[in-house]
Amino acid sequence: MKQLFFGVDIGGTKIAVSAGVEKDEGILILDKVSFPTVKNDYKENLKKIREYLENFRDTYGEAKGIGISCGGPLDQEEGVIQSPPNLPGWDDIPIVEIIKKHMQVPVDLENDADACALAEYRYGAGRGTKNMIFITFGTGLGAGLILGGQLYRGTNNCAGEIGHVRLSKEGPVGFGKEGSFEGYCSGGGIVQLGKLVLSEFHEKNRKVRWKNTAKDIFAAARMGDELAGEIVRRCGQKLGAGLAILVDILNPECIVMGSIYAKNSDLLYPHMMEILTTESLPKSRAACRIVPAQLGDSLGDIGSLCIAARRYRQ
């Protein structure tokens, strides 16, 4: 008999609530709703989350558990969201206690990168590996680590915050740090990088016809726009520099990247490899596949449902 689970994927841009059942070959999503994240008002977001969970319960019945994925920092054991940089106003929110009290079923909280890592490890591009890294590369940049077939969180749940690593003395700001990995390789970081490149070329009276958003920059690069191509080149090179650190330190079999990379891997890959091949140890690099996430736009939903199913599986 298939077991019913609910998932909540909390992001800086949007929040998605889903209902699904776990099968041998994957998770079947029965239903999903999403809405824009209300900035600086966690109470309004929680109100909507509870409403959608209630609707799913009325439609599909009682779930065996609810999984919540969210960007860190988090206290997974206590079920508390602790002031993520992309969620202003979400300060020490005991979300597990709030949802559990409302829904009366087991609730688990997990870092979004870790949740997606588990999803790709079980059902996606990392299937069959023992040592895998998942990179978010979306609104922010973080890593989920599967080491020796187990999710690795670190001493106090802070492992995988690769976005905080500084790649250059100056540059776009991410994670509150100038020149950080997240500053170069995230949606907001690419916008900042675009402004830097545009300011350089504007001194030569160059103009562009595209909007400075990550989506438009990649679209313009596909059309052969020189400035957009330069932004993509710099992003890809910094991506290679950041991945080289992971390859040398953790020696993974596979690095899986979602969101922006998954949609634009053909543009980023050559620039990434240009740096990765020179900066990482040849033996470690040869052992590692670098691939886009396979679960597509459903990755965040499947990740949150995986968190709910994990407790039941155990």
N, C-alpha and C positions, 0 to 999 in steps of 0.2 A: 504494500500500500504506500502510495506517495505521500510524503509529509509536506504540509503547508508551512511556509516561512514568509515573514515580512522583512523588508530591508529599507533603510533610510540612508541615503547618500547625501551628506551635507558638504556643499562646496561654497567657495567665496562668491560665485556667480549665480548658482542655482542649487536647489534642493530637490531631490527625487525620492519618491516613496514607491516601493514596488511590492508585489506579491508574486511568489513563485514556488515551484516544487523542485526538489533535487532528484535527478535521474542519474543512471550510471554514466551516461555520456555528457552530462552537463546539467545546467539548471534551466528549467523552462519558466520564463517569465509570463505569468498569467495576466498581469495588469501593471500599469505604471502611470503615475502622474508626477509632473514636475512644475516648479514655480520659481520665479526669481527670488534669490535670497534678499530679504529685507535688511538693508544696512542698519547697523546700530540699534536693532530692535529684536533681540533674540526671543522675546516673549511672543511676538507676532509670528515668528517662524515656528516656534513650538506649538502654537495654537493650530496652525495649518497642518503640521505634521500629525498631531493627534486626530484632527478631523479626518484626514485621509486614511490613517490607520483604522479608525472606527468604520469608515466606509468599506474598506477591504474586509474587515471582520464581518460586517453585515452581509457582504456579498459572497465571500468565500468560506466563512467560518473561522473558528479559533485557530490561530497559528501556533505551532510548536515553539516558536521563539522569534525574536526580532533582533536583527543585526544593524548596528549603526556604524557607518564609516565617516570619518571626519579628519581634516587636516590637524596636525599637532601644533603645540604640545597637548598631550592628553595624560590622564591617569586612568589607564585601562582597568586596573584592579578596582578602583573606587568608582569608575564610570563617570569621570568628570572631564569636561572640556575646559582647557586652561589657556584662554587668551590666544588663540591662533592668530597670526598676523593678517590672514585674509578674512577673518571674521571679527571685525571690531565690535566690541560690546559683549562678546561671548566670554565673560570672565568667570572662571570657576563655576560653570553650570553643571549641576549634578544630573545630567540628561538621562542616565540609566535609571536612576531612582524615579525621576519624573515620569518617564514612559512606562516603566514597570508598574508603578502605582496606578497609572491610568488604564493599562491594558491587561494587567494581571497575568503576564506570561514572562518567561525568562528573557532578559535583554542583555546584549553584549555590545561593548564599544571597542572599536579598533581604528588605528590610524589608517587614513584612506590609502596611502601607498602600500601598507601591509595587507589591507583587504584586497586590493587589486593584485598584489603579488600572489596571494593565495589563489585568487581566481584564475590568473594566467598559469600558475603552477599546476593546478588541478585540471583545468579545462582548455587552456590556450597554448600560447607559443612556448611555455616552459614545461609542458607536459613531458615526463620522462627524465627530467634532470634532477640532480641532487643539490646543486649549487647555482642559484639563479638570483638575479637582481631585477627588480622592476623599477623603472623610472617614470614618475608621473608626467612631467613636462606639459603642464596645463596652466591653470591660473598661477600655480607655484611650481616648485621643483623639489621633489623628495624621492627617497628610495625605500622600497620594501625588500628585505633581505631574506632569502630562503637559503640556509646554510646546513648542509648535511641532511637535507630533507625536512628541516624544521624552521619555522618562522623565528628569526632572531631579532629581539627588541633591544638588547643591551641591558646594562645594569639597572637603569631607571627609565626604560622605555624611550630613550633618545637616540637609538641607533638609526642610521639611514638618513640623517639630515644633511645629505650631500649638498643641498642648495645653499647651505651656510658657508661652504668652503670658498675662500677668496681665490679667484683665478688671475686677477690683475690688481695693480695698485689703485687704478682708477677705472671707472666704467659705470654701467647701469647698476642701480641699487636693487637688491633683492634680499629678503631676510634681514633688512635693516643694515646691510653691509654693502658698501660700494665695491664694484668689481667682482661680486660673488657669482657662483655658478647659476643660482636662480636669477640673478640680474641679467645674465646673458641668455638663459634658456628657460623662459617662461613667457606666458602671454604678455604680462605687463613689462617684463624685461625687454622683449623684442620691440615693444612700443618705444621704450626709452632708448634702445639702441638705434631705432629708426630716427629719433630726434637728433641723436648725436651725428649720425651719418648725414642727415639732411642739413644740419648746421654747417658741416664741413663743405658740402657741395654748394650750398647757397652762397658761400663766399665767392663762388665762381659763376653766380647768376644762373644756377640750375634750378628748374622747377619740376614738380611732379604733379600727376593728375590723379593719384590714388590717395585714399585716406590712410592715416598712420595707425592702422590696426594690424595685429599679427595676421589675420585672415587676408586682408587686402595686400599686405606686403608679399606674402607667398603667392597670391594670385598674380600680382604684377610681375614677380620674378618669373613665373611660368610664361608670361607673355614677352619675356625678354627685356624687361625694364632694367636698366643698368644700376640704378641706385638701389632698387629692391633686391637685385642680385647681390649687391655688396653687403647689404644687411644680412641676407641669408648666409653669405660666405662667412662673415664674422661670427654669426651665431653658431654655424656648423663647426667652425674651428674651435671655439670655446667648448662646444659639446664634446669634441674629441679630446680636449685637454682634461675635462672633468672625468670622462669615462676612463682615461688612461690611469687616473688615480685609483679608481675602483678595480680595474683589471689587475694592476700591479699588487694591490693590497689584498684583495679577496680571491683572485684567481677563479672567477666564475666560469661555468660552462656556457652560460647564456645571459645576455642582458636584453630585457624586453622593455620597450619604451612605448608609452601611450600618447593619446591626445594629439598635440601638435606634431610630434615626430611621426606618429602612426599615419597621419594624413599627408605628411610632406617628406617622407623618408627619402624619396628619389632626389629631392633637391638638397637635403642636408647630408646625406650619406657620403658623397665624394669629399666634401670639405671636412667632415668629421674624421674620415679615414686618413686624410692627409696628415692630420696631427696625431691621431691615435697610433698610427704605424711608427711614427718617429719617437713618441713619448712613452709608449708602454714596452714592457719586456717582450721580445718576440715569441718566446715559448708560451707565456701567459696569453698573449694576444691570439696566437694560433689555436689555442684551446677554447676560445670564446666566440660564440655566435652573437651577433648584434642584430636584433630583429624588431619589427613593429609589433605591437600587441595584436592578438588575433580576435579578441572579443568585441572589438569595435565600439560603437556608441553604447553598448549594453554593459561595458566593463564595470563601471561604477555600481550599477544595479546588481550585477552578478556578484561583485565583491561584497556588498553589504549583505546579500542573501547567503553568501558563503560563511560569513561570520555567524549568522543565525544557525545555519546548518551544522557548523563545527561543533557546537556544544552538544547538539542532539547526537551527532556521530560519535562523540567521545563517550 
